[in-house]
Amino acid sequence: MSQKPYSSQDIETAKSKFNRDHVYDTDGNDFFSRFSPAYIVSNENLKREVMLTQNAKNVLTVAGSGDQALYYKMAGAKNVDTFDISFCAHALQDIKTTAIGKLKHTEYFVLLENLYLTGNAPKIPIMSKILPLLPKDTLDFLSDMRDCYIFRRGINPLYLPWLRFRPTRNEYKKMRLCVPPYFNFIWSNVLDLHTQLYDKYDVINLSNIFSYMEQEEKVQTIESLGPYLNIGGHIVLCDVFHNPVPELENFRVHKRLMHLSWYKEIMTLQKIK
Ligand SMILES: C[S@@+](CC[C@H](N)C(=O)[O-])C[C@H]1O[C@@H](n2cnc3c(N)ncnc32)[C@H](O)[C@@H]1O
């Protein structure tokens, strides 16, 4: 029998961080932690983000909302691996890849809206179409965390300005053809990620993670991941508030500004080799 990747004590601790209404209610060091809720949809313009490195074949990306990996696949990446500090991101990613294979375009967004609004994913009616296909670790996790709002972060999928950024019907069809049943997931803090890598990548996407880290940790992270880039590879940083690493002056930096709802987003692309 396969072991769960966490203990019952882990689950008890994780659940204690959800308040009486089962909503995640913590900040400071726990804001992003091993079981912090996942962003139901990305707040980034991923169509544009993936085009910045359009020939990338082997990609490592933060799992986040799960959308990053989907867009890299759609842009032609052969292999996409994912990582995240939170196991909720892994569960959401599995739900999305499974749902894309099974649900119609409109049903997919009904599912996302419901995942955002409820704390009990297996009880959402439309989930009955995909539950039998979910990997066991994700099914176990949904059951262990029942009643907690583990997918309630970020923008509500019905938020109007976001609708412009969601996959069109044609993009959804394309996703169906290229998205695998699940993405390889590394459960890790980005600071320790290098200790779990064996491959080299054309792109390592650390989107929005640096907004919440100390300067020293940012430099340490970039240095530790450098050896896992192919020659000419890129680390992609994106920050909704400011330039994530102004002190890394040795790197070539392209800044791009755009507006996504009220966010001012700065994209920095750094050539490491
Ligand atoms: C910072 S959030 C922002 C949401 C993002 N803009 C998106 O589109 O999904 C992205 C993801 O980074 C993860 N994360 C935050 N700090 C991390 C860390 N130190 N190591 C690994 N993942 C981290 C969070 O769990 C979350 O899933």
The ligand as an SDF file (V2000), in Angstrom:
LIG
                    3D

 27 29  0  0  0  0  0  0  0  0999 V2000
    3.2200   33.4990   -4.8730 C   0  0  0  0  0  0  0  0  0  0  0  0
    1.7910   32.6590   -5.4380 S   0  0  0  0  0  0  0  0  0  0  0  0
    1.0510   33.8320   -6.5300 C   0  0  0  0  0  0  0  0  0  0  0  0
    0.0280   33.3320   -7.5050 C   0  0  0  0  0  0  0  0  0  0  0  0
    0.5530   33.3330   -8.9040 C   0  0  0  0  0  0  0  0  0  0  0  0
    0.6640   34.6840   -9.4080 N   0  0  0  0  0  0  0  0  0  0  0  0
   -0.2560   32.4770   -9.8590 C   0  0  0  0  0  0  0  0  0  0  0  0
   -0.5350   32.9240  -10.9320 O   0  0  0  0  0  0  0  0  0  0  0  0
   -0.5510   31.3130   -9.5150 O   0  0  0  0  0  0  0  0  0  0  0  0
    2.4320   31.3990   -6.4140 C   0  0  0  0  0  0  0  0  0  0  0  0
    2.6980   30.0870   -5.7050 C   0  0  0  0  0  0  0  0  0  0  0  0
    3.9800   30.1630   -5.0660 O   0  0  0  0  0  0  0  0  0  0  0  0
    3.9710   29.2410   -4.0000 C   0  0  0  0  0  0  0  0  0  0  0  0
    5.0650   29.6180   -3.1100 N   0  0  0  0  0  0  0  0  0  0  0  0
    5.1460   30.7230   -2.3300 C   0  0  0  0  0  0  0  0  0  0  0  0
    6.3010   30.7360   -1.6530 N   0  0  0  0  0  0  0  0  0  0  0  0
    6.9880   29.6220   -2.0360 C   0  0  0  0  0  0  0  0  0  0  0  0
    8.2550   29.0910   -1.6820 C   0  0  0  0  0  0  0  0  0  0  0  0
    9.0470   29.7050   -0.8140 N   0  0  0  0  0  0  0  0  0  0  0  0
    8.6500   27.9430   -2.2510 N   0  0  0  0  0  0  0  0  0  0  0  0
    7.8450   27.2900   -3.1360 C   0  0  0  0  0  0  0  0  0  0  0  0
    6.6190   27.7510   -3.5040 N   0  0  0  0  0  0  0  0  0  0  0  0
    6.1970   28.9000   -2.9540 C   0  0  0  0  0  0  0  0  0  0  0  0
    2.5850   29.3860   -3.3890 C   0  0  0  0  0  0  0  0  0  0  0  0
    2.2180   28.2460   -2.6630 O   0  0  0  0  0  0  0  0  0  0  0  0
    1.7240   29.6160   -4.6190 C   0  0  0  0  0  0  0  0  0  0  0  0
    1.1520   28.4260   -5.0670 O   0  0  0  0  0  0  0  0  0  0  0  0
  1  2  1  0
  2  3  1  0
  2 10  1  0
  3  4  1  0
  4  5  1  0
  5  6  1  0
  5  7  1  0
  7  8  2  0
  7  9  1  0
 10 11  1  0
 11 12  1  0
 11 26  1  0
 12 13  1  0
 13 14  1  0
 13 24  1  0
 14 15  1  0
 14 23  1  0
 15 16  2  0
 16 17  1  0
 17 18  1  0
 17 23  2  0
 18 19  1  0
 18 20  2  0
 20 21  1  0
 21 22  2  0
 22 23  1  0
 24 25  1  0
 24 26  1  0
 26 27  1  0
M  CHG  2   2   1   9  -1
M  END
$$$$
